[in-house]
Amino acid sequence: MEPVRLVLLLLVGPREGENDFLEFPSIDDAVGYARELANEPRFQLEGIEDERGRSVICYDHLNDLCRGRSERQRRYG
């Protein structure tokens, strides 16, 4: 599988209104991280794109997936 990009709309700060992109090795990894960011007041989850910028998961579907979790997942390093 090719890498994917999680697209975030920045809601605060000097880049407010711009998109930011985080790259992940798989859709599952991108959705998992999006779940961690759900309800984060600094970002809006816009979707997941392939490396060519084509939508893989759109705004509505991604946000539905993130609402479907039963508990907040945390990553420890």
VMD Tcl script that draws the C-alpha trace (Angstrom):
set ca {
  {0.00 0.00 0.00}
  {1.13 3.51 -0.78}
  {1.45 6.14 1.94}
  {-1.52 8.39 2.65}
  {-1.87 11.91 4.01}
  {-4.19 13.03 6.76}
  {-5.45 16.50 5.84}
  {-6.10 18.93 8.70}
  {-7.59 22.40 8.46}
  {-5.76 24.68 10.90}
  {-8.25 26.66 13.00}
  {-5.89 28.85 15.06}
  {-2.48 30.44 14.77}
  {-0.64 32.25 11.99}
  {-1.64 29.62 9.39}
  {-5.35 29.67 10.30}
  {-7.47 28.54 7.35}
  {-4.63 26.63 5.69}
  {-4.31 22.87 5.39}
  {-1.61 20.82 7.06}
  {-0.69 17.29 6.00}
  {0.60 14.36 8.05}
  {1.88 11.30 6.19}
  {1.16 7.74 7.34}
  {2.09 4.34 5.91}
  {-1.55 3.15 5.80}
  {-5.16 4.29 5.98}
  {-5.58 2.48 9.31}
  {-2.68 4.42 10.82}
  {-4.06 7.73 9.52}
  {-7.56 6.99 10.88}
  {-6.08 5.93 14.25}
  {-4.22 9.21 14.57}
  {-7.27 11.18 13.41}
  {-9.20 9.57 16.27}
  {-6.63 10.97 18.68}
  {-7.13 14.44 17.18}
  {-10.94 14.28 17.14}
  {-12.46 17.20 19.08}
  {-9.08 18.96 19.13}
  {-9.96 22.69 18.95}
  {-6.87 23.55 16.87}
  {-7.72 21.32 13.90}
  {-10.60 20.17 11.75}
  {-10.28 16.74 10.16}
  {-10.67 17.28 6.42}
  {-9.98 13.83 5.01}
  {-7.33 11.38 3.87}
  {-5.61 11.62 0.49}
  {-3.31 9.39 -1.48}
  {0.14 10.68 -2.40}
  {-1.28 12.24 -5.60}
  {-3.77 14.33 -3.62}
  {-6.84 12.26 -4.54}
  {-9.39 11.81 -1.77}
  {-9.37 8.34 -0.19}
  {-11.66 9.17 2.74}
  {-13.71 12.36 2.63}
  {-14.58 14.73 5.49}
  {-17.94 13.19 6.43}
  {-16.75 9.59 6.37}
  {-13.56 10.35 8.30}
  {-15.45 12.22 11.00}
  {-17.99 9.38 11.26}
  {-15.13 6.90 11.72}
  {-13.61 9.05 14.45}
  {-16.91 9.37 16.32}
  {-17.31 5.59 16.26}
  {-14.59 4.89 18.79}
  {-15.52 3.76 22.27}
  {-12.52 5.15 24.13}
  {-9.69 7.54 23.44}
  {-6.56 5.81 22.19}
  {-3.18 7.11 23.27}
  {0.25 6.47 21.86}
  {3.19 6.08 24.15}
  {6.76 6.35 22.98}
}
mol new
graphics top color blue
foreach p $ca { graphics top sphere $p radius 0.5 }
foreach p [lrange $ca 0 end-1] q [lrange $ca 1 end] { graphics top cylinder $p $q radius 0.2 }
display resetview
